[in-house]
């Protein structure tokens, strides 16, 4: 069976997240009719007090990273600096009894490594300064000072500032937009006087991307230039497009290159979240940026690419928690379908976990809720804080309704007779013949965790898709057609970038990509028509496993296998 998923998200707020109050939001839903226990539809409901999900894996990753370079040691201190009140939530209470003292000691341990030029080394025993980790250490020092954590007096902050200023004047870094923005941001945090014209100069640099613009926005706010910050906001928004739960912010002219271990996709989203939270904590874009980050966390096995990116995200999320007063949230959330309570949960504090429930549509209809007509789905909360909700419905699609569809992903299936090289256009196959199925999957946006299902008629059998290729059928028309074809395909297509797994079943092949870069990729396999008859064949379908509302499918149909 082919299933479709529709999803809506929303927020239940009484206006001021810092005040106690009641509020409710009403959605409407039509339950599908004709479903049974064998082909059931389902309803998914999630009540979330923060949209933060779990950060435990990310905090553990940076804190326990096994190497001792300066950048990684700084990153390990970030969760202690910004999440000291939640050490028990992250399971670190047995290792960290006093977060502030541990940060002091870490800074002290590196204080003796400062070089004569004012910089710090990447490794403690190195004889020269390294620019990138020096900036990271400078940011940790600035954060410690902001929180009144003692910084060892052996550290010469004036010399550190001079080191950064000298690097900014170096011709080698003069056109590096990320370095120019980040270093100016660090100087400001260290107390160096920054003016709006200095920020504007960086903002206008050729190739300045979204990370740089977000850093400029934060600096504008720090100097009290709300107009400059608003200009940054308006430009970023002009390149944004909301997705179902997240937001797509893309512009080829605004994609600056990574520098060292900085400025990847996770850091860009984190800096944007940090900026928009500082500009307006109640702005809806913040929740969407947070969703982007949590999706990237799922793609990264619980953390974000590297220690530097993960630390940056944790800092941004801490700003989001503080601005939204999540430490003091305390409310009860309820979801009701047609007046019947579906889920009820109390939430208290930023460490509260989401409450999720999945329901059978068959059971709901049997309980008396009407199908085929609109019924209300109400979400309500009572107390301090806002509640975020997700409502999804997954339902089976009959064969005659399986038209080609592109909801963020495009899928095209081409079936070719291996011997003649002719494309099958009428769904007519011949028993005993071997065919190649080639599937082209394309998307205009980078995706994560993409699954593809490619069914064949039940009267056919799949040859081992991992080994059966046209090279085994040398001399056939199809093999001759494909000579030189690889040279025309991009490296992403040729090597199926991100393809992590492939599974072969009786009547379908499944492919999985952990990461799927924007553009197109192709997969193919061979199958043999065996039994004669008419066979219903579902659509080939690709979907994002953690955002199933983003999907695409080819047209389903009836295939005829004749002698």
C-alpha positions as CSV (number, residue, x, y, z in Angstrom):
1,X,0.0,0.0,0.0
2,X,1.0,3.6,-0.6
3,X,0.3,6.0,2.3
4,X,0.1,9.8,2.3
5,X,0.7,12.0,5.3
6,X,-0.7,15.5,6.0
7,X,0.6,17.5,8.9
8,X,-0.3,20.8,10.6
9,X,1.6,22.5,13.4
10,X,0.6,25.4,15.6
11,X,1.1,27.2,18.9
12,X,-1.4,27.7,21.7
13,X,-0.5,31.0,23.5
14,X,-2.3,33.3,25.9
15,X,-0.2,36.2,24.6
16,X,2.6,36.7,27.1
17,X,4.7,33.6,27.7
18,X,5.7,35.0,31.1
19,X,2.2,35.2,32.5
20,X,-0.3,32.5,33.5
21,X,-3.4,32.1,31.3
22,X,-5.8,29.9,29.3
23,X,-5.8,29.6,25.6
24,X,-7.0,27.2,22.9
25,X,-6.7,26.6,19.1
26,X,-9.2,24.7,17.0
27,X,-8.2,22.7,13.9
28,X,-10.6,20.6,11.8
29,X,-10.1,17.2,10.3
30,X,-11.9,14.7,8.1
31,X,-11.3,11.1,9.0
32,X,-11.0,8.8,5.9
33,X,-13.7,6.3,5.3
34,X,-13.3,2.7,4.2
35,X,-10.3,1.9,6.2
36,X,-10.0,-1.4,8.0
37,X,-7.6,-3.1,10.5
38,X,-5.6,-4.4,7.5
39,X,-5.3,-1.0,5.7
40,X,-5.8,1.4,8.7
41,X,-5.1,5.1,8.8
42,X,-3.5,6.7,11.9
43,X,-3.5,10.0,13.7
44,X,-0.4,11.3,15.4
45,X,-0.6,14.0,18.1
46,X,2.4,15.7,19.9
47,X,2.1,18.3,22.6
48,X,5.5,20.0,23.1
49,X,6.2,22.7,25.7
50,X,9.5,23.8,24.2
51,X,10.2,22.2,20.8
52,X,13.6,21.4,22.2
53,X,13.4,17.7,22.0
54,X,16.3,16.0,23.8
55,X,19.8,17.7,24.0
56,X,21.3,15.0,26.2
57,X,23.2,13.3,23.3
58,X,24.6,16.6,22.1
59,X,25.8,17.8,25.5
60,X,27.4,14.4,26.2
61,X,29.1,14.5,22.8
62,X,30.9,17.8,23.4
63,X,31.6,17.1,27.1
64,X,33.1,13.7,26.6
65,X,34.9,14.3,23.3
66,X,38.2,12.3,23.7
67,X,40.7,14.8,22.3
68,X,42.2,17.8,24.1
69,X,42.7,20.6,21.6
70,X,41.8,24.1,22.6
71,X,38.6,24.3,20.4
72,X,37.3,21.0,21.7
73,X,38.0,21.9,25.3
74,X,36.2,25.2,24.8
75,X,33.2,23.4,23.2
76,X,33.0,21.1,26.2
77,X,32.6,24.1,28.5
78,X,29.7,25.6,26.5
79,X,26.9,23.4,28.0
80,X,28.3,24.1,31.5
81,X,28.4,27.8,30.7
82,X,24.8,28.0,29.4
83,X,23.0,25.0,30.9
84,X,24.5,24.9,34.4
85,X,21.0,24.6,35.9
86,X,20.2,21.5,33.9
87,X,23.3,19.4,34.6
88,X,21.1,16.7,36.2
89,X,18.9,16.5,33.1
90,X,21.9,15.8,30.9
91,X,23.2,13.2,33.3
92,X,26.4,15.1,34.2
93,X,25.7,15.7,37.9
94,X,28.0,12.8,39.0
95,X,30.9,14.3,37.0
96,X,30.3,18.0,37.5
97,X,29.4,19.2,41.0
98,X,30.3,22.8,40.4
99,X,30.1,23.9,36.7
100,X,31.4,27.4,37.4
101,X,34.5,26.1,39.1
102,X,35.2,23.6,36.3
103,X,35.0,26.5,33.7
104,X,37.4,28.5,35.8
105,X,39.8,25.6,36.0
106,X,39.7,25.0,32.2
107,X,40.5,28.6,31.5
108,X,43.3,28.6,34.1
109,X,44.8,25.5,32.5
110,X,45.2,27.2,29.2
111,X,46.2,30.6,30.6
112,X,49.9,29.7,30.6
113,X,49.9,28.9,26.9
114,X,49.2,32.4,25.6
115,X,52.0,33.4,23.2
116,X,53.9,36.7,22.9
117,X,51.7,37.8,20.0
118,X,48.6,37.5,22.2
119,X,47.2,34.3,20.6
120,X,46.7,30.8,21.9
121,X,47.9,27.4,20.4
122,X,45.7,24.6,19.1
123,X,47.5,22.1,21.4
124,X,49.0,23.0,24.7
125,X,52.5,22.0,23.7
126,X,52.4,23.9,20.4
127,X,55.0,26.7,20.0
128,X,52.8,29.0,17.9
129,X,49.4,30.7,18.0
130,X,46.5,29.3,16.0
131,X,43.8,31.8,14.9
132,X,40.6,29.7,14.8
133,X,40.9,28.1,18.3
134,X,42.1,31.5,19.7
135,X,38.8,33.0,18.6
136,X,36.9,30.1,20.2
137,X,38.8,30.6,23.4
138,X,38.2,34.3,23.3
139,X,34.5,33.6,23.0
140,X,34.6,31.3,26.0
141,X,36.4,34.0,28.0
142,X,33.9,36.6,27.0
143,X,31.0,34.3,28.0
144,X,32.6,33.6,31.4
145,X,33.0,37.3,32.1
146,X,29.4,38.0,31.2
147,X,28.4,35.4,33.8
148,X,30.9,36.7,36.4
149,X,33.0,33.6,36.2
150,X,36.6,34.4,37.2
151,X,39.1,34.5,34.4
152,X,42.7,33.8,35.3
153,X,44.7,37.1,35.7
154,X,47.6,35.6,33.7
155,X,45.5,36.0,30.5
156,X,46.3,39.3,28.8
157,X,43.0,40.3,27.3
158,X,44.4,43.4,25.7
159,X,47.1,41.4,24.0
160,X,44.4,38.9,22.8
161,X,42.4,41.8,21.3
162,X,45.5,43.1,19.5
163,X,46.2,39.6,18.1
164,X,42.6,39.5,16.7
165,X,42.9,43.1,15.3
166,X,46.2,42.2,13.6
167,X,44.7,39.1,12.0
168,X,41.8,41.2,10.7
169,X,44.3,43.5,8.9
170,X,46.2,40.6,7.3
171,X,45.6,40.6,3.5
172,X,45.1,36.8,3.7
173,X,41.9,37.3,5.7
174,X,40.8,40.6,4.3
175,X,38.2,39.0,2.0
176,X,37.2,36.1,4.3
177,X,33.7,37.2,5.1
178,X,33.0,34.7,7.9
179,X,36.3,35.5,9.7
180,X,35.7,39.3,9.4
181,X,32.2,39.0,10.9
182,X,33.1,36.4,13.6
183,X,36.2,38.2,14.7
184,X,34.4,41.5,15.0
185,X,31.7,39.8,17.0
186,X,34.3,38.4,19.4
187,X,36.0,41.8,19.7
188,X,32.7,43.3,20.7
189,X,32.1,40.6,23.3
190,X,35.5,41.2,24.8
191,X,34.7,44.9,25.3
192,X,36.3,46.4,22.2
193,X,34.3,49.4,21.0
194,X,32.4,48.6,17.8
195,X,30.5,51.1,15.8
196,X,27.6,50.7,13.3
197,X,29.8,51.8,10.3
198,X,32.2,49.0,11.2
199,X,29.4,46.5,11.2
200,X,28.0,47.9,8.0
201,X,31.3,47.4,6.3
202,X,31.3,43.7,7.1
203,X,27.6,43.4,6.2
204,X,28.3,44.8,2.7
205,X,31.2,42.5,1.9
206,X,30.9,40.6,-1.3
207,X,29.8,37.0,-0.5
208,X,28.5,37.8,2.9
209,X,26.2,34.9,3.8
210,X,23.5,34.2,6.3
211,X,25.9,33.4,9.1
212,X,27.7,36.8,8.6
213,X,24.4,38.7,8.4
214,X,23.1,37.1,11.6
215,X,26.4,38.0,13.4
216,X,26.0,41.6,12.1
217,X,22.4,41.6,13.3
218,X,23.6,40.6,16.8
219,X,26.2,43.3,16.8
220,X,23.7,45.9,15.7
221,X,21.5,45.0,18.6
222,X,24.5,45.1,21.0
223,X,25.3,48.7,20.0
224,X,21.6,49.7,20.2
225,X,21.1,50.1,16.4
226,X,17.6,48.6,16.1
227,X,17.3,50.0,12.5
228,X,20.4,48.2,11.4
229,X,19.1,45.0,13.0
230,X,15.8,45.4,11.3
231,X,17.5,45.8,7.9
232,X,19.3,42.5,8.5
233,X,16.0,40.8,9.4
234,X,14.2,42.1,6.3
235,X,16.9,40.9,4.0
236,X,17.1,37.4,5.5
237,X,13.3,37.1,5.4
238,X,13.3,38.0,1.7
239,X,15.2,34.8,1.1
240,X,13.0,32.6,3.3
241,X,10.2,30.2,2.6
242,X,8.4,28.4,5.4
243,X,8.1,24.6,5.1
244,X,5.5,22.6,7.0
245,X,7.4,22.7,10.3
246,X,10.8,24.4,9.5
247,X,12.0,27.1,7.2
248,X,14.1,27.1,4.0
249,X,16.4,30.1,3.8
250,X,18.4,29.9,0.5
251,X,20.1,32.2,-1.9
252,X,23.1,31.3,-4.1
253,X,24.5,34.8,-3.5
254,X,24.3,34.5,0.3
255,X,26.1,31.1,0.8
256,X,29.5,31.9,2.2
257,X,32.1,29.1,2.4
258,X,33.0,27.3,5.6
259,X,36.1,28.4,7.4
260,X,38.1,25.9,9.3
261,X,35.5,24.0,11.4
262,X,33.0,26.9,11.4
263,X,30.1,28.1,9.3
264,X,28.3,24.8,8.3
265,X,24.6,24.5,7.9
266,X,24.0,23.9,11.6
267,X,25.9,27.0,12.7
268,X,24.1,29.1,10.1
269,X,20.7,28.0,11.5
270,X,22.0,28.5,15.1
271,X,23.2,32.0,14.5
272,X,19.9,32.9,12.7
273,X,18.0,31.5,15.7
274,X,20.2,33.5,18.1
275,X,19.7,36.7,16.1
276,X,15.9,36.4,15.6
277,X,15.5,35.4,19.3
278,X,17.4,38.5,20.4
279,X,15.4,40.7,18.0
280,X,11.9,39.3,19.0
281,X,11.6,36.2,21.1
282,X,8.0,35.8,20.1
283,X,8.7,35.7,16.4
284,X,7.3,32.5,14.8
285,X,10.5,32.1,12.7
286,X,12.4,31.1,15.9
287,X,10.3,27.9,16.3
288,X,10.9,27.0,12.6
289,X,14.7,27.6,12.9
290,X,14.7,25.4,16.0
291,X,12.9,22.7,14.1
292,X,15.6,22.9,11.4
293,X,18.3,22.4,14.0
294,X,16.5,19.4,15.6
295,X,16.2,17.8,12.2
296,X,20.0,18.3,11.6
297,X,20.6,16.8,15.1
298,X,18.6,13.7,14.0
299,X,20.8,13.4,10.9
300,X,23.9,13.7,13.0
301,X,23.2,10.9,15.5
302,X,22.2,13.2,18.3
303,X,24.7,16.1,17.7
304,X,25.6,18.6,15.0
305,X,28.5,17.6,12.7
306,X,31.4,18.6,15.0
307,X,32.2,20.0,18.4
308,X,32.3,23.6,17.2
309,X,28.9,23.4,15.5
310,X,27.3,21.5,18.4
311,X,28.5,24.1,20.9
312,X,27.2,26.9,18.7
313,X,23.7,25.3,18.6
314,X,23.6,24.8,22.3
315,X,24.5,28.4,22.9
316,X,21.6,29.5,20.5
317,X,19.2,27.2,22.2
318,X,20.1,28.5,25.6
319,X,19.3,32.0,24.4
320,X,16.0,30.8,23.1
321,X,15.2,29.2,26.5
322,X,16.1,32.3,28.4
323,X,14.2,34.7,26.1
324,X,11.0,32.6,26.2
325,X,11.1,32.2,30.0
326,X,11.1,28.4,29.5
327,X,12.6,27.8,33.0
328,X,9.3,29.0,34.5
329,X,6.8,27.3,32.2
330,X,4.1,25.4,34.1
331,X,0.9,24.4,32.3
332,X,-1.4,21.6,31.5
333,X,-2.0,20.8,27.8
334,X,-5.0,18.9,26.4
335,X,-5.9,17.7,22.9
336,X,-9.6,16.8,22.1
337,X,-11.1,15.3,19.0
338,X,-14.8,16.0,18.5
339,X,-15.1,16.7,22.2
340,X,-13.3,13.5,23.4
341,X,-10.0,13.9,25.3
342,X,-7.2,12.3,23.3
343,X,-4.2,13.3,25.4
344,X,-3.6,15.4,28.5
345,X,-0.2,16.2,30.1
346,X,1.3,18.6,32.6
347,X,4.6,20.3,31.8
348,X,7.0,22.1,34.2
349,X,10.4,23.7,33.4
350,X,12.5,23.7,30.3
351,X,13.5,20.1,30.8
352,X,9.9,18.9,30.1
353,X,9.6,16.3,27.4
354,X,7.0,16.3,24.6
355,X,3.9,14.0,25.0
356,X,3.1,11.9,21.9
357,X,0.3,9.6,21.1
358,X,-0.7,7.6,17.9
359,X,-4.3,6.6,17.3
360,X,-6.0,4.1,15.0
361,X,-8.6,5.8,12.7
362,X,-10.6,2.5,12.7
363,X,-10.7,2.6,16.5
364,X,-11.8,6.3,16.5
365,X,-14.6,5.6,14.0
366,X,-15.7,2.5,16.1
367,X,-15.8,4.8,19.1
368,X,-18.4,7.0,17.4
369,X,-16.4,9.7,15.8
370,X,-17.8,10.4,12.3
371,X,-15.8,9.8,9.1
372,X,-16.2,11.6,5.8
373,X,-17.2,14.9,7.5
374,X,-15.3,17.7,9.2
375,X,-14.9,17.3,13.0
376,X,-13.1,19.7,15.4
377,X,-9.6,18.9,16.9
378,X,-9.0,21.3,19.8
379,X,-5.7,22.0,21.5
380,X,-5.8,23.9,24.8
381,X,-3.4,24.9,27.6
382,X,-3.9,26.4,31.1
383,X,-0.9,27.9,32.9
384,X,2.4,29.8,32.2
385,X,4.0,29.3,28.8
386,X,3.1,28.4,25.3
387,X,2.3,25.0,23.9
388,X,3.3,23.8,20.5
389,X,1.4,21.0,18.8
390,X,1.8,18.7,15.8
391,X,-1.2,16.9,14.2
392,X,-0.5,14.4,11.5
393,X,-2.8,11.9,9.7
394,X,-1.4,9.0,7.6
395,X,-3.8,7.2,5.3
396,X,-3.7,4.6,2.6
397,X,-4.3,5.6,-1.1
398,X,-6.2,3.4,-3.5
399,X,-4.4,2.4,-6.7
400,X,-6.7,4.5,-8.9
401,X,-5.9,7.6,-6.9
402,X,-2.1,7.2,-7.0
403,X,-1.2,10.0,-9.4
404,X,2.3,11.4,-9.8
405,X,2.8,14.0,-7.1
406,X,5.7,16.3,-6.0
407,X,5.5,17.6,-2.5
408,X,9.1,18.7,-2.2
409,X,10.5,15.5,-3.9
410,X,10.1,14.4,-7.5
411,X,10.2,10.7,-8.5
412,X,10.3,9.4,-12.0
413,X,10.5,5.7,-13.0
414,X,11.8,4.5,-16.4
415,X,11.5,0.8,-17.3
416,X,13.6,-0.4,-20.3
417,X,13.8,-3.7,-22.2
418,X,17.4,-4.7,-21.7
419,X,17.7,-6.5,-25.1
420,X,16.0,-4.0,-27.3
421,X,16.8,-0.8,-25.4
422,X,13.2,0.4,-25.8
423,X,11.4,2.1,-23.0
424,X,8.2,0.5,-21.8
425,X,5.4,3.2,-22.2
426,X,2.2,1.1,-22.0
427,X,2.8,-1.0,-19.0
428,X,3.0,-4.1,-21.2
429,X,5.7,-6.7,-20.3
430,X,6.6,-10.0,-21.8
431,X,7.1,-13.1,-19.7
432,X,10.8,-14.3,-19.6
433,X,12.2,-10.9,-20.5
434,X,14.6,-8.9,-18.3
435,X,14.0,-5.2,-17.7
436,X,15.9,-2.4,-16.1
437,X,14.0,-0.1,-13.6
438,X,15.8,3.3,-13.3
439,X,14.4,5.7,-10.7
440,X,15.4,9.4,-10.7
441,X,14.8,11.3,-7.5
442,X,15.2,15.0,-7.4
443,X,14.7,17.9,-4.9
444,X,15.4,21.6,-4.8
445,X,16.5,21.5,-1.1
446,X,19.0,19.5,0.9
447,X,17.2,16.7,2.7
448,X,17.9,14.2,5.5
449,X,16.8,10.6,6.0
450,X,15.1,10.0,2.6
451,X,13.5,6.7,2.0
452,X,12.6,5.4,-1.5
453,X,10.3,2.4,-2.3
454,X,10.2,1.0,-5.8
455,X,7.6,-1.7,-6.3
456,X,7.4,-4.1,-9.3
457,X,4.5,-6.3,-10.5
458,X,4.0,-9.3,-8.3
459,X,4.3,-11.5,-11.5
460,X,8.0,-10.4,-11.7
461,X,11.1,-11.2,-9.7
462,X,13.9,-8.9,-8.7
463,X,17.4,-9.8,-9.7
464,X,20.0,-9.0,-7.0
465,X,19.9,-5.2,-7.2
466,X,23.3,-4.9,-5.5
467,X,25.0,-6.7,-8.3
468,X,22.8,-6.9,-11.4
469,X,23.8,-4.1,-13.8
470,X,23.7,-3.5,-17.5
471,X,27.4,-4.4,-17.7
472,X,26.4,-8.0,-17.3
473,X,24.4,-7.8,-20.5
474,X,27.2,-6.6,-22.8
475,X,26.2,-6.4,-26.4
476,X,22.5,-5.6,-25.8
477,X,21.0,-2.4,-27.1
478,X,20.6,-1.0,-23.6
479,X,24.3,-1.6,-22.8
480,X,25.3,0.2,-25.9
481,X,23.1,3.2,-25.1
482,X,24.7,3.6,-21.7
483,X,28.3,3.8,-23.0
484,X,29.6,7.2,-22.0
485,X,26.5,8.0,-20.0
486,X,28.4,8.1,-16.7
487,X,30.5,11.0,-18.0
488,X,27.4,13.1,-18.3
489,X,26.3,12.5,-14.7
490,X,27.4,14.6,-11.8
491,X,29.5,13.0,-9.1
492,X,26.5,13.1,-6.7
493,X,24.5,11.1,-9.2
494,X,27.3,8.7,-10.2
495,X,28.1,7.7,-6.7
496,X,24.7,8.1,-5.0
497,X,26.0,10.6,-2.5
498,X,24.6,9.8,1.0
499,X,23.0,6.5,0.0
500,X,23.4,4.5,3.2
501,X,21.3,1.3,2.7
502,X,19.5,-0.8,0.2
503,X,17.0,-3.6,0.9
504,X,15.6,-6.2,-1.5
505,X,12.1,-7.7,-1.0
506,X,10.0,-10.0,-3.2
507,X,8.1,-7.2,-4.9
508,X,10.1,-4.0,-4.2
509,X,13.5,-2.5,-3.6
510,X,14.0,0.1,-0.9
511,X,16.8,2.7,-0.8
512,X,17.8,5.0,2.1
513,X,19.8,8.2,2.1
514,X,21.1,9.7,5.4
515,X,21.8,12.9,3.5
516,X,20.4,13.8,0.1
517,X,21.9,16.9,-1.4
518,X,19.7,19.2,-3.5
519,X,19.7,18.1,-7.1
520,X,19.0,14.6,-8.5
521,X,20.3,11.1,-8.0
522,X,19.5,7.8,-9.7
523,X,19.2,4.2,-8.7
524,X,18.5,1.2,-10.8
525,X,18.0,-2.5,-10.7
526,X,17.0,-5.4,-12.9
527,X,13.9,-7.6,-12.8
528,X,12.5,-10.5,-14.9
529,X,8.9,-10.8,-15.9
530,X,7.8,-14.4,-14.9
531,X,4.1,-15.0,-14.5
532,X,1.4,-13.8,-16.9
533,X,-1.6,-11.8,-15.8
534,X,-2.7,-8.3,-14.7
535,X,-1.0,-6.8,-11.6
536,X,-1.8,-3.7,-9.6
537,X,1.5,-1.8,-9.0
538,X,1.6,1.0,-6.5
539,X,3.6,4.2,-7.1
540,X,7.3,4.5,-6.5
541,X,7.5,6.8,-3.5
542,X,10.2,8.8,-1.8
543,X,9.7,10.6,1.5
544,X,11.6,12.3,4.3
545,X,11.3,9.8,7.1
546,X,11.1,12.4,9.8
547,X,9.0,14.8,7.7
548,X,6.7,12.4,5.9
549,X,4.6,15.3,4.6
550,X,7.6,16.0,2.3
551,X,7.3,13.3,-0.4
552,X,7.0,12.5,-4.0
553,X,5.6,9.6,-6.0
554,X,5.3,8.4,-9.6
555,X,2.0,7.2,-11.1
556,X,0.7,3.9,-10.0
557,X,-1.1,1.6,-12.5
558,X,-1.9,-1.9,-13.8
559,X,0.8,-3.8,-15.5
560,X,0.1,-6.7,-17.9
561,X,2.6,-9.6,-18.3
562,X,1.9,-11.6,-21.4
563,X,3.6,-14.5,-23.2
